[in-house]
Amino acid sequence: MPTTSQVNPDQARRVIEKYMEETKNILVISFSSGLSGTVNSVKIAAEELREENPDLNIYVIDSLCASMGEGLLVHYALANRDAGMTLEENAKWLEDHKLNIVHSFTVDDLFHLYRGGRVSRGSAIVGSIVNIKPVLHVDDEGHLINLFTVRGRKKSLKSLVDYMGEHMGSYADKNDIVFISHSDCEEDAQFVADEIKSRFGITSFMINYIGPTIGSHTGCGTVALFFLGDAR
């Protein structure tokens, strides 16, 4: 089975230096500190480079997001840039709004959650036998947290949309696009998109694969939904 490890400061430095060849204004939106120490490595690298390059204007944002939740934050950062925000203004906007990026997801294979310590072996065995599916989210500290369980795959997918309806709040009319990621189950991701379109009238979606880092912990059959809401 695959394993993962955090980016170290030297690796982070090399990536930043590559972009310094093009610009001295850099905004880094990093993976959640609640799931990895990577953001600390990036901050160490950024501080070293600042000391060596006084003209370097770099901001490192702990997104407290994962997968396409982080991607949705990047989407809004690009929109802010294109709308004329300065780097400083954009960094502040991201800090102020990153907890409005709501994540909810469900997995099909409980044994990957068992490997990650999210459920016990007994729960994984019994849950698999009776077709129990967990629904989880990423909380305000960037951690993966179990929300509840339902019985059956379709019900778990619909629960993601239910959760969206409960959490959009005042952002209901601000969700110009919704992100959905999946691990080798595109039909299920499209089912979620169709449910959202039917219930909320949203028509713009980005559907893409979960990357190998998150996928190594969730396994195949994971569907995750990302949108703007009042609170996670």
N, C-alpha and C positions, 0 to 999 in steps of 0.2 A: 504494500500500500504506500502511496506517496506521503511525504512529510513536507513541512514548510519551515522556513527560517526567516528572520527579519533581515532587512537590508542593513549593512554596517556603515559607519561614517565614511569610510574610504569609497565604497560603492556610490553612496549618495553624492559625495564630492565630485566624482568623475562625471556623473550625470549633470550636475549643476554647471560644472566647468564647460561642458559641451555647449550649453545654452549661452554661457557668458561670451562665447565667440560671436554671438549674434546681437546680444543686448545686455545691458547692465541693470535692466528692470525685470525682475523675475518674481513670479508668484507660484509657490509650491502648495498644492492641495494634497495633503497626505492621508494615507489610510488611517483608520481610527486607532487612537492610542489605547482604546479598550480591548483591542484585538491583537496589537503588535507594538513592539518598541521601535518600529521603523521611523516614526515621526521624530523621536529623540535623536536618532542617528542623523536625520536630515537637519535638525536644528544645530547639532554639533558642527556638521559640515558647513552650514550657512554662516555660523559665527566665525569659524576659521577663515572662510573666504572674505567675510566683511573686514576682518583685521588686515588681511593682505591686500584688499582692494577697497579703499575708502569710498570709491564712487559706486560701489555695488549697492543697489536698492533691491533688497530681497525680503519677501514676507513668506513665512511658513505657517500654513493653516492646518491645525489638527481637525480634520473634517468630522471626526466622530461618526463617520459613515463607512460603508463597505460596498463592494461590488458596484452596481449601477446606481446606488445611492450616492456614492462618491462621484460617479459619472454625472448624475443630475446636478450636483453642486457645481461641477465643472461647466455644465451646460449654461447655468445661470451666470457664472463668472464670465464666460465668453459673451453672453448677451449684454452684460453690464459693460464690458470693454467696448463692444461695438456701439453701445449707446453713448459712449463718451466718458465713462467713469475713469478717473485716474487710478493708478495702481493702489494708492493708499485708500481711496474711497471703496474700491472693489474689495480689498482685504477686510475693511471694516464691515461691509455689507455681508460678506461671507461669515464672519464671526457672529454677526447679529442674527443671521438667518439659518445657520447650519442645523439647528435643532428643529427647524421647520421641515427638514427632509425626513419624511416618515418612511420607515422600512417595515414591511411585513413579508413573511415567507413561510412556505411549508415544504417539508421534505417527504420523500416516498420511502426512504430506507432508514429505519430507526437505528440500525447498527452503526452508521456513520456518526450519529449523535452520541451513541454509547462510546465509541472510540474517543470522542472529544470530551467525554465526561458530562454530557448534557442530560443523559438518562442512564439508569442502571441497566445492567445486562438483563436482569429479570424483566424490567419494563420493556426493553427492546424486544425480547422474545414474545412476551404476552401481547404487546401492542401489535406486533407483526401478525400474530395468529388471528386476532380479532379485528384487524384492519384499522387500527387507531392511527390517526395522522396528527402530528403536532403543528401548531401555528406559533411562530416565534417572531420577535422583532428586535431591533437594535435600540437600546434605551438612550437616555440623555448622557450617559457616561461612555457610550460607544460599545457596550457589551451586548452579546447575544443573550436574549432572555426568553424563556418559554412563556407564552401567553395562556394558551388553553389547548385542549385536544378535541378533535371531532372524529367521527367514524366515517370513513370512506373518502376516496380521493376527490370526487366531485364536490363534496361538502367542504373539504379543506380549501379547494380553489375558490369556491363562492365565499368562504369566510374571509379571504383576503380582500374581496370587494366589499363585504360587509364592514370590515375594519376601516376601509377607505371612507365609506359613507359616514362612519362615526367620528372620524378624525380630521376631515378636511376643514370643517368649521368655516371661519371667515376667508379661508383660502380656496373655497370651492370654485370661485370664478377666476382664480389666478393659475389654475392648472392648465396652462396652454399645451403642455405635453406631459405624458406619463411614461415612465420607464419600466420595463418588465424584463427580468433576466431569467434564464432557465438553464438547466444542465441536461441537454439532450432530450427535451420534451417540448418541442416548439408548439405542438398542437394544444397542449395544456396552457402554455403562455398565451396563445391566440384566443383560447376560451376565456381567459381572464380579461383580455382586451375587449372581447365582444360583450362580456357582461358589463364592463365599465361603460362602454359606448351606449349600451341599452339603458342602463340605469341613470347615468349622469350626463350623457350627451357629449362626452369628450371624444374627439375623433383623431387626435394626433398621438401616436405612440412610437417609442423606440423599443424594439424587441431584439435582444441579443443574448449571446451565450454567457453564462457565468464563467469567469476565468479559472485557470487551474489552481490558483492559491485558495480561493474560497471553495471551489469544487472539490478539492482534496479533503475538505472537512464536512461537506454536505452530501457528496455522492450524486449519482444520477437521479433524475426525477425531482429535482428541486425547482420550485417556481418562486420568484421574489418580485414584489411590487413596490414601486417607489413613487412618491408624490409629495406635494406640499400640503402641510396641515398646520393647525394651531399648535399642536404638541404631538410628540411621538407616542 
